[in-house]
């Protein structure tokens, strides 16, 4: 197959969305298919990555390059421009979209694609696919929905209503819609009435860690960014109270790696909380081995979303402390794989009890009996294989 992928997220970008698109490109190519990617870069250039041809197009409204001083001066202006793009077009990559669509047209004129894979968000990739369809290009369109669209909790009611109209068109016109969980499949299905959906979860892309290691000081860790309502405020309060009661070692550590949000840390645990700069993904994976408990936080009420880090956490052989809705997909995943504990982020007593369970494991030098066979199905290669098998079967029929 000749496969064209359009996504603003791709290596060397280290945001979690990039890892999903990287995996699609890498494992499509590994299976013997021809893969071309159109993405955002610091400059216009064409390179080979993972054996794929990658066209980097600069987004003049969104890229930040150059000196720190220049970024401080230009950054706020570009942020304002991106916000204006979103308010006008629901797409904060609207200006880049025009350049990417022109590049896609050029490539399709040169050699037709069997498959076009576009990934949301932002809206740009799906809008490019719709535009190419309108121009008469023929391809099997896979619309990848990494997140909710109109139902995303960050959107105002007005924005949600505007997005809902676009969302219905995308869902109706795509030949296949992929998304990351069964609840999101069900949610999207209600908007379009067809069943052209495929669940392709995120995953991990490194060798599972089977050996056990414990830190001299009880060490919790969170690797990644906090955002919106996904914040550690309740966890901080629980840890502070546990320290005051003597329920947790007074010298425990809570390492937070890669967060950009300003956090208010209670006085009682300021010496325990260590905030560290963002690091490349391979370094982040190495840091997981230096922790005793891997923390995840997600606001109650938002259902069907696996954070990308849960899969990296799964393969680390460290207990996961997920402050999530106990009725949601992450709770099911941890129960299935026996990889950790779940407590509602708003239930401070429940959070306290789960921390005590993690503390007992550390004191007893005990490892949770993970189900490694079930965990291995979440290797990125295996998840991409689900989509690849579907595409090969579909295109053979046509």
Secondary structure, DSSP 8 states (H G I E B T S, - for coil): -EEEEE-S--TT--SHHHHHHHHHHHHHHHTT-EEEEEEEESS-EEEEETTEEEEEEE-TTT---S-HHHHHHHHHHHHHHHHHHHHHHS-TTHHHHHHHHHHHHHHHHHS--SEEEEEESSSHHHHHHHHHHHTT---EEEEEESS-STT-TTS-HHHHHHHHHHHHHHHHH-SEEEESSHHHHHHHHHHH----EEE----B-S----S----SS-EEEEES--BTTB-SHHHHHHHHHHHHHT-S-TT-EEEEES--S-----GGGTTTEEEE----HHHHHHHHTT-SEEEEE--TT--S---THHHHHHTTTSEEEEES-TTSHHHHHHHHHT-EEEE-TT-HHHHHHHHHHHHHHHHHT------HHHHHTTBHHHHHHHHHHHHHHHHHH-
